[in-house]
Amino acid sequence: MRRKSIALGALFALGFTGSALAQQCGGDFNAWREGVRQEAAADGIGERGLSALNGATIEQKVLQRDRAQGVFNQTFAEFAGRMINDYRLKNGAANLKKYADTFARAESEFGIPGPVIASFWALETDFGAVQGDFSTLNALATLAHDCRRPEIFRPQLIALLHLIDQGWVPANVTGAWAGEIGQMQMLPSDYYTKGVDGDGDGKVDLKGSSPDAILTAAKNLQSLGWKPGEPWMEEVRVPDQMAWEKTGRVTKLPRSEWAAMGVTYRDGSPLPADGMATAVVLPMGHKGPAFLVYDNYDIYLEWNQSLIYTLTAAHLAARLAGAPRFDVRSPEQGLAPETMKQLQTKLAARGHDVGKIDGILGAGTRAAVRQEQLRLGLPADGWPTPTLFSNL
């Protein structure tokens, strides 16, 4: 389920030059690898890192995983219901207690609440139990050589070679298929630029040391702009009628305006009549679950760009902080993946930019749906229904 905004600025600051983005992809792998080797040497990578690159190979299973991310065809209720399970809630609470001192340090030094970090820890690797068995070197070489997204993965390959060269990780380090490493599944560039020695043993080990992983995740979230002491997401109730076109993550209004429209907390208590900027997110339409999201929720989208994943991670953090399970309510029927593809084709034919026709309800498709709902006089909540599909 991937991710993530890449810290290119940090790479450039380390001397990873813009040539990494300009190099050609594809073609003969040995010739391409030699080009990477020359670039790595120019970036100051020594013989240990360069020797590791010599052993990099293409792995077809990485390409297969890259092109088959069907998990995002699930609705929020389906995905969150599967991912927020008793195991993760129980072990999340246990780990918050076990590493209480480390989590306290994460909040005091970086401003990140323990439940926020623990939620990523749970979803990414089940608290370090499932870190991935792909060769990180081969995975990044494969994705950097592939012409789909080389501008993302080539800089990560260079960053990995720096980690190997300086002895932070071995050449045979393993992780996720997209190159993330360790208990929090950090990209090599974040590992290299934000790694924290949390257990005081003189090294940063994001695979074997939970304190290192916790504090590195906290530093990473801080660097993305987390606002200490502010909320990230709260469940709310919405009225039967309101200006649905104002909902959605990108439209932020003062809490006082949402309160004036009839939005309340889940238990019916009123929202504060203040100016804190918030958005009302309806992942399954105006009859489904409803959440008030804050500026800190935007940081989740820096970690992972999927609305469904980030809402799940944010809600899991809220659960670990004591909130109840979200109320599914009674959402209208959605569209099956093949019908969603047909919908995207119709929307594209009407001039909307929905991106790839893939059957996934992404930000572009939601925005297009909202515009067509407005045009047709339907509740403009961004949730595609059979009614919308037939009207188009």
Beta strands, then each sheet from edge to edge (+ up, - down):
strand 1: 134-135
strand 2: 174-175
strand 3: 233-237
strand 4: 253-254
strand 5: 264-265
strand 6: 277-281
strand 7: 291-293
sheet 1: 1+ 2-
sheet 2: 4+ 6- 7+ 3- 5+
end
